[in-house]
Amino acid sequence: MITPVNINEFSNVQAPCFDVRSPLEFEGSAIISSINLPLLNDEHRKAIGICYKQKGKAAAIALGYQLVNPIRHAFIENIQKHTESKSIKLYCARGGLRSHKMAEFLSENGYDVLLLRGGYKAYRNYILKTIESFNNIYILSGNTGCNKTGLLEAMKAKGEHVLNLEALANHKGSAFGGIGELSQPSNAQFANLIFDALKGYQPEKRLWVEAESISIGKISIPLELWTNMQKANGIEIVLPLQERINFIVNTYGQFDLVALTEGIRKLSKRLGIETTEALCQMTLNHQLHPVVERLLQYYDKGYENGRIKKNCQNYVKFELESTHADNNCQLLLQHLQSF
């Protein structure tokens, strides 16, 4: 049986989800936790595209059948590698021929198929509209080294809505942000991850987000979220300089020293060649505390300029003594209750 449904019903049904787009399309971005079950591989899709341009739609469809028919038996084998269930969800790019033909074949072989109307495009429109509705945002701001990420995670453990953008982006947002991280998702998949992270979002509750530039590494915050972040209330964490230095040394000191020097060299245009080389040599000599202190002069100046542009000077300052996330979480939530 084949049941076409809209994105709301599709999202609410718990069943294995299969994406019948080509591997290259799937690799770019896909519904979270979906499994690629390509009706056409990348070479097939390219050949059909060429055929469509040269000979028209009918010829392209005929070529599709010619390419797919010999491998149809493999589709069920691939599904069975992932699930024994006979109830599955299915989508393609726009809810067109690929998903319908796959659904027909699977239905003939005993599967109940929930088919997404509008396909992946409908999903993308839905998640971006949902992200745009994230309005009750509180920005957690503060200079580099305040352990804002740790504080966010502590608040999440206390039941607060938290969106950890750096974790989802696999990047900490600085010249050193990619060290020790996995490769970054595409911009489209980043938005998908944001949506998935806030599936249980309750609009009446605060949503905590760390202050970020619109770009985190090589990817960008969705404009729908970024616009709301610019209008949000904010808390600015203030910590003693030495606490911040110690935290950064403890965090980054575990990484390869050569990788750290590569991060420093990314700042050479701002720091100057002489300063850059001196800091690199000190890093290789394990003299990390003075290196971090000098780098914070650069980052603090940039932060101050940025906060003026973003109206962050209107954020409520909250002074803390250490980077201990659990203690700071308790103090901050107590402070907010007093309003």
N, C-alpha and C positions, 0 to 999 in steps of 0.2 A: 504494500500500500504506500502511496505517495501523498504526503500532506504538505502543501505549500503554506507557509506561515510568515508573518511579519517579524521584524527584528526583536520586538519585545517578547513575543512568545518563544521565539527561537532561543533567546538568551536565558529564559527562565527554565527551559527544559534541560534536565540532567541526562545527557547521553553522549556517547563518543561522537566527536565532531570531526568530519573529514573535509578537507579543502581539495577540490579537483583541479585547481589551477596548475600551471606548469611549475616545476621546481624553482625556476628563477623568480617567478611572481611570488611564490610562497616565501622564498628566502628574503625578499624585500620587506614584506610585512604580512601578517596573517592574524586571524582571531587567536587570542591566547589559548594555549592548550589544544589547538586543532592539529590534525595529523595530515600530512600531505599525501594525497591519493591521486596523482596526476592522471587525468584522462589522456593528455598529450604531454610528451616530454618536450624539452626546450627546442630540440631539433625539429620535431613534428610541428610545433606551434609556428616556428619560423617558416617552414615549408608551406604551411597552410596560409600564412599571411601573404607570402609571395604569390601563391596561387590565386588568392582573392583579388590582389591588385592586378594581376595579369589576365585572369580568366573569369573573374566574377564570383558571386556568392555560391551559386549552385555547384560550380566546379570545386570550390574550396570545401564545401560540405561533403561532396563525394570523396574527395581526397581524405578527409577526416575519417569517414567510415572505413576507407581502405587501409588506413594506418592503425585504427583502433581495433577493428574486428579480430585480427590475429592474436591480440594480447588481452582480450576481455577476461579470459579465465584467471589471469594474474590479479585482477582487481579484488576478487573475493579472497584469494590467498593472502593478499596484503592486508585486507581488513582483519582477517582471522589472526594475523600476527599481533594485532593490537587489542582485539576484543572478541569475546564469544557472543556478545549481545547481538540480537537480530534487529534492534532498534537503534538507528543512528541518525545523526544530523549531517547535512550536506550543503555545501555552497560552492559557487564559482565566482567569477569576477562581477557579473551583473545579473545573476540569476537566469542566464540564457541557456544556449544549446548544450554546453558542456555538463552543467549540473543536471539538466533534465534528462539527457541521454544516460548519464551514469545512474540516475535515480531509477529510470525505467529498467535498466539492466539488473540492478540490485533488487528491485521489487519483484521482477520475474524469478529471482532466485531466493525468495522468501524473506526479504528484508522490509521492515517498516521504515520509511525514509521521511524525515522531517526536512523539508526543502526551504531554504531561505529566499524569500522574495527579494529581488533586487540585489542579491548576492553580497559580495564583500563591500561593494560601493554603498549599499544600504547600511551595513555595519559601520563603515567609516563616518557616514553622515550622522548616524545615531550617536556614536561616541563623542564626536566633536561638539554636537549640540548638548550632550550631557556634561562634558567638561566645561562648557560655557556657563552652565548653571551653578558651578562651584563659586558661590558668592561670599559666604561668611568666612573669609580667609583672614588668618592672623599670620603676619610675616615674622619669622624669628631672624633677627639681624644681629650683627656683631662682627668685630674684627676677626681676621684669620687666627685660628688657634683657640677659639672659645669653646670648642667641642659642641657646636650647635647640633651636629648630626646625632651625637650621643644623647643630647637633651631631647631631641625629637623622638628618638627611639624609646627613651624613658617615659615620655608623655604618652606614646602609643600604648605602652604596657599598662598605663593607668586608664586606658579607655578613651583617650582623646583621638579624634580624627587627625591623622598625620599623613602627609604626602612627602616621602623622602625622594626628591627628584634626583639627587646625586647617586643614590643606590640604583634607581631605575635606569639612569643614564650610563652607569659604569664609569663614572668620572667625578672627581672631587672639585672640578671647576677652576683649577689654577694651572699654571705651567707644569705642576707636578701631579695634576689630578688623575692622569692615566696610569701612574705607577702602581703596579700590583693589581690592576683591574682587568676584567675581561674586555673583549672588543665591544665597542658601542653599538647599540641597535640603530636602525635607520630612524629618520624623523617620524615616519608613519608608525613604526613599531613602538617608538617611544610614547606616542600618544595612546596607542593600544594598551601599553603597560600602565600608563597613568589611569586610564579608565578601569582597568582590571584591579588596580590597587585600591580603588575607592568604590567597589561594587556595593558595599553596604553604607554608602554615604547618606547621612541624615542632614538635610539642609539647615536645620535649626541649631546644629552643633557647630562649634568652632572647627575650622580646618587649618591646621598648622602647616606652613610651608617655609622652608629656609629661603632667605633672601638670595637671589641668584641674578646673574646677568641673563639676558634672553638666550645666550648660547652657553651650553655646558659641554666643553670639549668641542667636538665637531657637529653636534646636533643642537637643535633649538627647542625651547619650550613652546608648545602650541600657542598660537596667538590668542586663542579663546581663553586660555588660562592666564597667559601673561598680562592681558588687558585687565583682568580682575585683580591680579597681584599688584598692579600699579595703584589701584584704588583702595587697597586693604589697610587695615590697622596694623600696627607693628610693635614688637617688643625688641629693644636693642640691648643685648647682653654686653656688660662692661666687666672686664677682668684685668687684674694686674698683669703687666707686661711679662714678668718672669714666669708666671703661671702658664701663659700662652707659649712662651719659648719652650718650657719644659714639656708641655703637651705635644708640641710639634716634633721635638727631638725624639720623644718616646714613640710617636706614631710613625715617623718617616725614617728613624734611625735603623729600623729593621730591614730596610730595603737596600738593594745593591747601590753602592756609593757612586759607581759610574752612571747609573740611571739618574741619580740625583744631580750629578753635574750636567747631564743632558738637559734636565729641567732648568737649571740655572742659566745655561747658554741660550735658552729660548728668550731670556729676559735681557740679553746682551745689548740690544738697542736702547733699552731704558736705563740699564745699569752702567753702560760703558764697557769697553773691552778690558781695560785694566782691572776694574773692580770685578768683572765677571771671572776673569782668569784667576784672580786672587781668591775669590770665594770657592772656585772649583778646586784649587789646590788645598785649601783649608778643609774642604769636604773630604777629599781623598786622604787627608791626614787625621780624619775623625774629629776635627774641631767643629762640631756641628752647632754648638750653642752660639758662638759669635756669628756664624754664617746665618743662622735663623734670625738673630737679632738684626743683622743688616738687611736681610730680605723683608723683614716686617716693616722696616722704614719705608720701603717701596710699596708694599701691599697696604699699609695703613694710610698712606697718602692717597693711593688709588681708591681705597674704600671711602675716605672722606669726600673726595670729589664725586664719587658715585652716589653717595647718600644724599648729597645736595641736589643732584639732578633728579633723583627719584623721590624727593621730599621725605627721605628717611629721617631727616632732622626732626620731624614731627613724631617719631616713634617714642614710646615711653622707655626711658633708660632704666635698666634693672641691673644694679651692681651686685656682683658675686665675688666670692673669695677664691674659688677653685674651679677646676673643670670636672668635678665629680658629678656625673650626669643624674644619678638618682636623687642626691641631695638637692641639686639645683632644680630638678623637676618639682620636688615637694615645695620648695620655697616659692617657685614661680606660680604654681597652682594656688597656693595659699594667698599669694599676693593678688591674684586675679579675683579670688573669692571676696576680697575686701571691697571691691568696687560695687 
